Amino acid sequence: MSLPSAVSDRMLITVSGAQIPVPDPDRLIHLQFRRFAGCPVCNLHLRSIVTRHAEITAAGIREVVVFHSSAAELRKYTAELPLDVIADPERKLYREFGVETSPRALLDPRGWPAILRGVAHDAYAALRRKQAAPPTAPEGGSLGLPADFLISPDGRVLAAKYGTHVYDQWSVDELLALVPAERHA
């Protein structure tokens, strides 16, 4: 994997049609690469982000979440998220940032507890009609690996994490610990 050292200016379009500048001239960007729309494991992780979203925003971080699904499919699952959600069904951003797919995404035992928790939560929520059921044949497949990037306002990649299994990404505490000291002032 070739980690980009800097990100060129671009405008990403969210699933709701908003334009997001990357890099953001005023804030850090936590660019997350998740798997597919309705992914129970991704939903589990994003609930932890949403729970602490005020803290993340107060640290000067904008959350931008990329999925390898279409905007139409993502809207079924992400309408209530206070995050900028980006559809990348052709995986252009995934390729640019070196984010891969692998059978180890699901086969690594370290990810199994998250798979079980995520599936149980989403199945219960679907039964109670609180959310759409996870897809049985996800767009783009189910073997995606997560990745996280922290991008400065000038486009430098301050930190990156390439996941080795389905639930291998920064926790909120790890993300907040990466914020440069001058941004805390």
C-alpha positions as CSV (number, residue, x, y, z in Angstrom):
1,M,0.0,0.0,0.0
2,S,1.3,3.4,-0.9
3,L,0.2,5.9,1.6
4,P,-0.5,9.3,0.0
5,S,1.5,12.0,1.7
6,A,-0.9,14.7,0.6
7,V,-4.4,15.0,-0.8
8,S,-5.1,17.3,-3.8
9,D,-8.0,19.7,-3.6
10,R,-11.3,18.1,-4.7
11,M,-15.0,18.4,-4.1
12,L,-16.9,15.3,-2.9
13,I,-20.7,15.0,-3.2
14,T,-22.6,13.5,-0.3
15,V,-25.5,11.1,-0.8
16,S,-27.7,14.1,0.1
17,G,-26.2,16.2,-2.6
18,A,-24.0,18.5,-0.4
19,Q,-20.5,19.5,-1.7
20,I,-17.7,18.7,0.7
21,P,-14.2,20.2,0.1
22,V,-11.3,17.8,0.7
23,P,-9.2,19.0,2.3
24,D,-11.4,21.3,4.4
25,P,-9.7,24.7,4.7
26,D,-11.0,25.1,8.3
27,R,-10.9,21.7,9.8
28,L,-9.2,18.4,9.9
29,I,-10.9,15.6,7.9
30,H,-11.3,12.1,9.2
31,L,-11.7,10.3,5.9
32,Q,-13.1,6.8,6.7
33,F,-13.4,4.0,4.2
34,R,-16.1,1.6,5.2
35,R,-17.5,-1.4,3.4
36,F,-21.0,-1.5,1.9
37,A,-24.4,0.2,2.6
38,G,-26.1,-1.6,5.5
39,C,-22.9,-3.3,6.7
40,P,-23.7,-4.3,10.3
41,V,-20.0,-4.0,11.3
42,C,-19.8,-0.5,9.7
43,N,-23.0,0.5,11.5
44,L,-21.6,-0.7,14.8
45,H,-18.5,1.5,14.3
46,L,-20.5,4.5,13.0
47,R,-22.7,4.4,16.1
48,S,-19.6,4.9,18.2
49,I,-18.7,7.9,16.1
50,V,-22.2,9.4,16.2
51,T,-22.3,8.9,20.0
52,R,-19.3,11.1,20.4
53,H,-19.8,13.3,17.4
54,A,-20.0,16.5,19.5
55,E,-16.5,15.7,20.9
56,I,-15.1,15.0,17.5
57,T,-16.5,18.3,16.1
58,A,-15.2,20.2,19.1
59,A,-11.7,18.9,18.3
60,G,-12.0,20.5,14.8
61,I,-12.6,17.3,12.9
62,R,-15.1,16.8,10.1
63,E,-16.2,13.2,9.5
64,V,-16.4,12.1,5.9
65,V,-17.4,8.4,5.4
66,V,-16.9,6.6,2.1
67,F,-18.7,3.4,1.1
68,H,-18.4,1.4,-2.1
69,S,-22.1,1.4,-2.6
70,S,-24.4,3.7,-4.7
71,A,-25.9,6.8,-3.3
72,A,-29.4,5.3,-3.7
73,E,-28.4,2.2,-1.7
74,L,-26.7,4.3,1.0
75,R,-29.7,6.6,1.5
76,K,-31.6,3.6,2.8
77,Y,-29.2,3.3,5.7
78,T,-27.6,6.7,6.4
79,A,-30.4,9.3,6.4
80,E,-30.1,9.8,10.2
81,L,-26.3,10.0,10.3
82,P,-24.9,13.5,11.2
83,L,-21.9,12.6,9.0
84,D,-20.9,13.4,5.4
85,V,-21.5,10.1,3.6
86,I,-19.9,9.6,0.1
87,A,-20.9,6.9,-2.4
88,D,-18.0,5.5,-4.4
89,P,-19.4,2.4,-6.2
90,E,-16.6,2.5,-8.8
91,R,-14.0,2.5,-5.9
92,K,-12.1,5.4,-7.4
93,L,-11.2,6.9,-3.9
94,Y,-10.5,3.4,-2.6
95,R,-7.9,2.9,-5.4
96,E,-6.4,6.3,-4.9
97,F,-5.9,5.7,-1.2
98,G,-4.8,2.1,-1.5
99,V,-7.8,0.7,0.4
100,E,-8.1,-3.0,-0.4
101,T,-10.5,-6.0,-0.2
102,S,-9.5,-9.3,1.2
103,P,-11.1,-12.6,2.4
104,R,-9.3,-11.9,5.7
105,A,-11.8,-9.1,6.3
106,L,-14.2,-11.7,7.4
107,L,-12.0,-14.7,8.2
108,D,-9.8,-13.0,10.9
109,P,-11.1,-14.1,14.3
110,R,-10.4,-10.7,15.8
111,G,-13.3,-9.3,13.7
112,W,-15.8,-12.0,14.7
113,P,-17.1,-10.4,18.0
114,A,-17.9,-7.2,16.0
115,I,-19.6,-9.2,13.3
116,L,-21.8,-10.9,15.9
117,R,-22.7,-7.7,17.7
118,G,-23.4,-5.8,14.5
119,V,-25.5,-8.5,13.0
120,A,-27.5,-9.0,16.2
121,H,-28.1,-5.3,16.6
122,D,-29.1,-4.7,13.0
123,A,-31.4,-7.8,12.9
124,Y,-33.2,-6.7,16.0
125,A,-33.5,-3.1,14.6
126,A,-34.8,-4.5,11.3
127,L,-37.4,-6.7,13.1
128,R,-38.6,-3.6,15.0
129,R,-38.7,-1.7,11.7
130,K,-36.2,0.9,13.0
131,Q,-33.9,0.4,10.0
132,A,-33.7,-1.5,6.7
133,A,-32.3,-5.1,6.9
134,P,-28.7,-5.5,5.9
135,P,-28.4,-6.6,2.2
136,T,-27.9,-10.3,1.5
137,A,-25.9,-9.5,-1.6
138,P,-24.1,-6.2,-0.9
139,E,-23.1,-3.9,-3.8
140,G,-19.4,-4.4,-4.4
141,G,-19.2,-7.4,-2.2
142,S,-18.5,-7.9,1.5
143,L,-14.7,-8.4,1.6
144,G,-13.7,-4.7,2.0
145,L,-11.2,-3.7,4.6
146,P,-11.6,-0.4,6.5
147,A,-9.2,2.4,6.4
148,D,-8.9,5.8,8.2
149,F,-7.0,9.0,7.2
150,L,-6.6,12.2,9.1
151,I,-6.1,15.1,6.6
152,S,-5.0,18.6,7.6
153,P,-6.5,21.8,6.1
154,D,-3.4,22.1,3.9
155,G,-3.9,18.6,2.5
156,R,-1.2,16.7,4.4
157,V,-2.1,13.2,5.5
158,L,-1.2,13.4,9.2
159,A,-2.0,9.8,10.0
160,A,-3.4,6.7,8.4
161,K,-4.6,3.2,9.4
162,Y,-5.2,0.4,7.0
163,G,-7.4,-2.2,8.6
164,T,-6.3,-5.8,8.6
165,H,-9.8,-7.2,9.3
166,V,-13.4,-6.1,9.2
167,Y,-13.4,-4.1,12.6
168,D,-9.8,-2.8,12.5
169,Q,-10.1,1.0,12.6
170,W,-9.4,3.9,14.8
171,S,-11.6,4.2,17.9
172,V,-12.8,7.7,18.8
173,D,-10.2,7.9,21.5
174,E,-7.4,7.0,19.0
175,L,-8.7,9.5,16.5
176,L,-8.8,12.3,19.1
177,A,-5.3,11.5,20.3
178,L,-4.1,12.1,16.7
179,V,-5.3,15.7,16.7
180,P,-2.2,18.0,16.6
181,A,-1.6,19.9,19.9
182,E,-2.0,23.3,18.2
183,R,-5.6,22.4,17.2
184,H,-6.5,21.8,20.9
185,A,-5.6,25.4,21.8
